[in-house]
Amino acid sequence: MGAYHQMGHDSWNLVGEDELADFSGIVLSPVNDSPEQVIERLGRLRESVNHSKEVILDPQFYKPSSDRGRITSWPHFSNDLDTADLGDIGWWRKRAEKLTEVAHEIKADSICSPAYIPRVFGRGYYEFIVRCAEETAKIAAPENIDVLISALVNFTDLGQKNQAETIASNLTSTSISRIYLVILGGNQPREHHSDLDSLTGLLRLIRLLEEAGTKVLVAFCGLDMLLWKSAGATSVATGKFFNLRRFIPERWDDLKEGGQIVSYWTDEQFISWLREADVRLLDRLGLLDRGAAKINPFSSKILDVIDEGKGEAWLGLSWRQYLYWFMKNESILTAQPNRIDTLLSSALANWKNFSTTSMLMHDERNDGSWIRQWSNAIQMSRRY
């Protein structure tokens, strides 16, 4: 179904932009906006956007209790979430009823079923969230609201033998044909998933679900979107702050200090996020492909700013550059999923060329090491 815009803090102005019009829909965040704000902003969006975009409401019950933002203003949220018996299907049924009511009120097309973070990601947990999704679907059906199963998976667990098969078996045991896949753990903010066994298991899970006829929407993606699409994921979602920090449940809210003012260049040739100093470095070394970069209209604008050398901020352009890259590459990989092999091979060659210069990136985390692991994980997942 395409690329989805995961709504973060102050993201609404990006959704209706002409250059980003090919996003298929948006995933609403109760953490960032109240129901009243969502109704008002969706109204303006529908007036400004010529074609229809799917609106999905993620209830975000899995948001950590430390800071839930605006979610407490939503009627589906219950103040006893941290003390309730989360194994009580009746309690979740009430949440689903409220969730459906508010989804109808804001005119959402679809909702993600309620789900929570368990102590153990075992068979019993997945059986329960499927049951919650089925209860939600029964309630939402009269309102013509579609339901996606919220499936939370532990990245590390997926490295265990047969874990992907077990989870896939549970999630496909229902007539609900869409899954909202949330990947938890496995890396630090702005670092890339790189554990080979876990990556292989995750790719295997996505492939098994899609082969069973279940359409997967992978939430909170970054550059790793390339991996999920290569495994056959129908849809992927991201947000504008992902090129600044990991847009995952542990880090929902816009940071008020540090990081917020830093711009990152999304480099397709190296499959990496680069600070301005490293963009300049690659350019001086002749390793920045300006011709290829300018296919992205926002890359052209960023290069103009950098070339002027006046220190002008390009934070807003960096968000747009990344979202444009995400949107276009999602479309390309939908049509040509095996193109990932060419992309990764090219990136490996570019990192090798950089290593021969004996230069070092200003951002020490940028060494391209994840590319080799991604390539190996893809090849391993195809062997099953």
N, C-alpha and C positions, 0 to 999 in steps of 0.2 A: 504493500500500500504506500510505501515511500518513507520520506524523512519527516519526523515530527519535531516540533519546537517545544522543548521542555521549558515551561515558563519559570523563570527565576525572578530575582529582585529587579524591578524596573525594566521588564523585557517587552512590554506591550508595543512600544514604538517600533520594534524591529519586525513584528509579524506582518504588517501590511506593506512593507517596502517592496517596490517593484522588482528589484534584483533578487529578492528572497521569496518570490511569489510561488516557487515550485515546492515549498514545504506542503505536505499533504494534510497536516493538521497540527493541533497544539495539545499539550498535556498540561492541564491546570494544576497549580500548586496552592492548596489551602494554607500552606505555611506563609506564603508571601502576600496573599490578598484575601480580604473578607468577601463573603458572598455578594454584598452590595457592590463592591468594587469590581468584581468579576462580571456581574450583570451589566454594569455601565460600560466596561471596557469591551466586552463581547459585542454589545450593541453597536459601539463605534466601529469595531472591527468589521462586523457584517455589513455595515454601510459603506466601508471603504474598499473591501475586497470583492472583486467581481465574481470569483468562483468560490464554491463552497469548500470549506475546510472542516475536517472532522474535529470535534471538540471532545476530548476525553478528560474525565475527572478522576484523578488519583486521590483517594481519601487520605493516604499517607499515615495510616495508623502505625507504621513502623518508624516514624520520626522519633529520634531519641527524646527522652523526657526532659533533658536539660534546657532546651529552648524550643518550644513548639510554635513560636511566632503567632500568626493569625489563626492557626488551625482551631484554637479554642473558641473562636467566634462562629464556627460552622456547626450546624445542628447535628451532623452525624457524629461529631466528637462527643465523648462522654468523659466526665471528670473522674470516673472511677476506672479509667483504662489501666492505671498502674496497680490497682488492687483487685480488679474483677477476676473471676475464674475464666481465663481465656479459653478453656476447654468446653465452655458452656455454649452450645450452638444457639440456644435461645437468646443469649446476650448478643451474639453476633447478628442474629436475625433482626433484632431491634435496630442495630447499627445500619444494617442493609436497608431497612425501611426508611430511616432518616436520610440515608445516602441517596436513595432513589428520589425521595421528595425534593431534596435540594438540587439534584441533577435536573429534575423536571423544571424546577424554578429558574435555574440559570440557562436552561435549554441546551444542556450537554447532550451529545449524541450517544456517548458511551461512558461507562464507568468501569474502573478497575475494582475487583472484589476486595472486601476488607481482608487484611492479612497482617500478621504480627511477626516479630523476630523471635524465634524459639531458642531455647537453650541448646537443643539438639535438632539438626536438620535431618530427621529420620523419616522412614516410611509413614509413620503415624502422623507426622506433621503435614506431609503432602496430601495424605488422605483427607485430613481435616480441612485444609484450605480449599481443596476441590469441593468438599461438601459445602463450605461457606459460599463458594462461587455459585454452586447450584441453587442454594437458597436465595442468593442475590438475584440470580437470573429469573427465578419464579416471580419475585417481587417486581423486577424491572420490566418484564415482558409486556404487561398491560400498558405501560407508558412508551412502548416501542424504543426502549433504551437498551443498547447492546451491552454485553458484559464480557470483560476480559478477566481471566484468572490471574490474580496477582501471585506470581511465583517468585519467592525470595530464595536465592541459592547462595551457599557459602562457597566462594571461589576455591578455597583450600580443599574443601571436602571433595570437590570434583576431580581431584587428582587420585582419589581412591578407586580401586578396581570396581567396575560395574556400577558406580554411583550414578553415572549419567543414564544408564539403562533403567535403573530403579526409579529415578525421578521421572523420566520420560513415561514409564509405564503408568505411574500414578496420575500424571497430568493429562494423559490421553485416555483415561478411563471414564470420560464424560462426553456429553454431546457438545459442550462448550468448545468452540473451535478457535479461540484466540487467547493468547497468553501475553501478559505483561511481565517480562523477565527483569528482575532486579538483582544485580550481582553485588554481593556484599564482601568486603574484606579483600585481602590479597595484595594490597599495595598502599603506599602513602600518597598524600595529596600530590597531584600532578606527576606522579610516576606512572609508568606503563606496566600493565600486567606482563609478567615475564616468566612465571613458573611453567615449565614445559608440560608437566603432567596435568596440572590444573587447566591450562589453556586447552590442551588436547581434549580433556573431559568436557569442557564447556562447549567447544566446537562440536563435539560428538552429540551433546545434549540438544543443541539447536538443530542439528541435522536430523536427529531422530524425531523430534517434534514436528518439524516441517514435513518429513517423509510420511508421517502419520496423518497429515492433513490439518495439523494445527498451526495456525499462523502466529509467528512470534514477533512481538514488538520488544526489542531490547532497550531498556531505559538507561538514562545517564551515560550515554556513550561519549567517547572521545575519539582520538585517532584510531582506537581499536575497533571502531565501527567497520573498518575494512575487513577485520577478521570475521565479525558476526555476519556480514553480508556474504563473505566467501563461503560460509557454512550454510547459507540459504535463508537467513532471517528475512522475513517479509518486510519488516519495518525496523527502524532504529530512531532513537530520540536523543536530543542533546540540548544544551542551553548555552547562552552566550558566555557565561563565566567559566566554561570548561577549559578555555585556553588560558585561564589564569590559575585555576585550582580545580581539584577533583570535585565535580558536581555530583556527589554521592550523598546518601542519607546522613552520613556523619558530618557533612559540611554544607547543610542546606543554605544557610543564611549568608547574605552578602557581608563580607568582612568589613568592619569599620576601621580597622587599622592594618596597615601593611598589605602588600599584594594587590590591593584594589586598584592602585594607580599604575601598575606595571602592564605594559603592552607586550603581547607575544605575536610573533609572525608565524603563521601556519605554513610550513614548508613541505610541499608535496614531493619534492625531489629527495629529501632526506627523511620524510615522514616523521617530522618533529616540530615542536614549538621552539622558536628561537627568540632570544632577547635581541634588542636592537644592536647591541655591540657585536653579537654573533652574526647578524645579518650583514653588517658592515664588513666583518672579517671574511665571510664567505665571498662577498662581492669583490673585495680586494684580491682574493686568491683566484678569482675567476671561476668559482664553483657555484655561484648563484646564477641560475638560468633565468635571466630577466625576460627572455622571450616567452618561456613556458609560464613564468609567474604572472605575466600580464594577461593571461587568459582569464584570470580572476580580476574583475574590475576594481576590487578593493585593494588587491596587491599593487596595482598600478598607482593608486592614490597614495598608498603607504610609501612606495618607493619615491614618489615625488616629494613627500614630506621629508624623508631621510636625506634625499639628494640636496634639498635646500639647506640642510645643516643648521637650521635655526632652533633646534631643540623643541619643535612644536609637538604636542602630544598627539598620539594616534590611537588612543585606547578604543574609541568608538569604532574606528576603522578596523581594528584588530578583531573585535567581536564579529563584525560583518564579514571580514575576510574568512574567518573560520567557519561561520555558518554557511557561506556560499560554497566553500570547499566541501563541507559536509553534505550539503544538498546535492551538488553536482556529482560527487563521487558515489553517493548512494544510488543515484539514477544509473550511472555507468555500470556499477557492479550488479545492479538488478538485471541488466541486459547481458552483462558479461562477467559472471562471478569468478571465472578463472583468470581474469585480468589481474587479480591480486598477485599472482605469481610474477608477472612482469613488473608490477609496482615494487614488490619487495626486492626482487633481483636488482632493479635499478637503484633502489635506496642503498642496498648493501655495497654496490659498486661506488656510489657517491661517498659513502662513509670511508671506504677503503682509500679512495683518492684523497680525501681529507687527511687521513692518517699519514699519508706519504709526505705531507707538508711539514710534519713535526710540530704543527701548531696545536693549541688546545682551545677548546671553547671556553668562553668566559663563564658560562653556566656549566659547572663540572658534572652535572647530572646528564648532560647531553653528550653521549658517547655512541649512540646507535646500537647499543648492546641488545635491546629488545627486538630489533629487526630479525636477527638470526633465530631467536626463540620463536617469534611469530611464524617464520617460514617453516621451522621444524614442526611446530604444532599443527599447522595446516597439513603438512605431508603425513604426519602421524595419524591425524583424524581421518584422512582418506583411506588409510590402510584397513580400517575396520570393515 
